[in-house]
Structure formats: C-alpha cells, structure tokens
Amino acid sequence: MTGPDVPASFRLGYVPGVTPGKWARIWAERLPDVGLELVTVTTADAEDAVRTGAVDAAVLRLPIDRAGLHAIPLYTETTVVVVPKDHVATAVDELTVDDLADELVLHPPDAALVWDGPAPGTAAATDPATTADAVELVAAGVGVLVVPQSLARLHHRRDLTYRPLTGGPTSSVVLSWPDAETSELMEQFIGIVRGRTVNSSRTPPRATERRPAAPARTPARRPARRGRPRR
C-alpha cells in the first residue's frame, strides 16, 4: 500500500499491560512501507489521546465515554489479587470477594476496575495514584492489590505473587478510534487484531448479492411424429 495519500505511519496508543508486539509484527509484514508507531498512554489519558488525534487509535480499558468513539472488544482480562509471598492467601489457588473482607484493599485508578456496589475489605484513606505505587505498598506489607492480571505481570516482583479473584469486576480491553473517520490504515489494523488473513476480504459480501444467472437452456425439440399412411 503506497501512494501520495497514504500516511507515513499509523500511531497506535496502548495502556500499560497491553502487549501489541504480535500486531506490530504482522503490520510490518503486510505494510512494510508504512510504519506502526507504538505510543504508551496512561489509562487516564488514553481516551483523550484518541479524541484529540494524538494517536490514530488506542488499545485501552473500559469504561470510557463511547460518544463519538468506536470500541471493538478484544478480550476480557482475569482479575487477580497481589499479595506478599508469605501471605495466608497463597495457601489457595484462587480467592473470592469474601476472602478480602478483613484486608486493606488498594484500588489504583489505572486498574480500571468498577465494582458493583461497595468494594470488599477496608478502603485506604487515599488510594495510590498508580499500580506501580500500590505494588510498592503491598511489598512493604501495606494492604493487598486488586488489578487486571496483565498489570500484575507488568509490575512483577520476586517478593510478591498473585491469585485469581472470582466474583469481582473484570477489565475489558477494546480497540478505540474516532467515529468521524475509518481510514484505510484503520481498516488494515482492525483486520490484524481480528485475525483476518492477508487474502481475506475486509468487507463480507452482502446477503442481497446474487450470483450471475446461468444462461437459459433451450428446450430440446421432440422429433416430428410421422403421419399414418392413408388406406
């Protein structure tokens, strides 16, 4: 894909924990003449980055204000509880919301988890500003942390571990871009994240399209009947 109207690059924003490497490799194979610029954006700034055109699209976590934005669901993340390795919670394979009742639970805003009703446990007087800050507190023995699994992996420490949380909120990751325009490069990236092959069509055939009608067949003529001889 080349030409004077094709931009030199496509800017993709992504929030911490998202790993766009696979998509970037496929992009480089399919569009070697168009660079894919990967831009890390914070959870707080991701939506504005799309709206203002700082990036052409972004992979971010819900919730966002969808007015004026497309949002294609990509996947749902597992929610985990980050604890010290010697914490009693490590005795089980997974935790429930009730297991957090007696804990000081940290909720950094960049985790983007929305609870239905009151969150379990005791809330901190002031939540840490970021997941990185919360991890430092947990390592110091101050509370436990509830985050998407990708963030727990991103901020992994040898003295901490995590367990899956059942019954809690989950994080939905979406691909978002402005409603106003869907460029050819945007279509290409949508195809990549949806797993379309290079030869697959970007738009499925319409259900109303019909195959060309076959040429009409001329009915075979019957042989003429011979008349009976007159007596």
CORHUZI-V976847 format. One record per helix or strand of 3 or more residues. SS is the DSSP state (2 for helix, 1 for strand). FROM is the first residue (numbers start at 0). TO is the last residue. If there is no record, write none. Layout:
BEGIN
ss->SS from->FROM to->TO
ss->SS from->FROM to->TO
END
This chain:
BEGIN
ss->1 from->8 to->13
ss->2 from->20 to->29
ss->1 from->34 to->39
ss->2 from->42 to->50
ss->1 from->56 to->60
ss->1 from->68 to->76
ss->1 from->78 to->83
ss->2 from->87 to->90
ss->1 from->93 to->95
ss->2 from->96 to->99
ss->1 from->103 to->105
ss->2 from->108 to->110
ss->2 from->130 to->138
ss->1 from->143 to->147
ss->2 from->148 to->153
ss->1 from->159 to->165
ss->1 from->170 to->177
ss->2 from->183 to->192
END
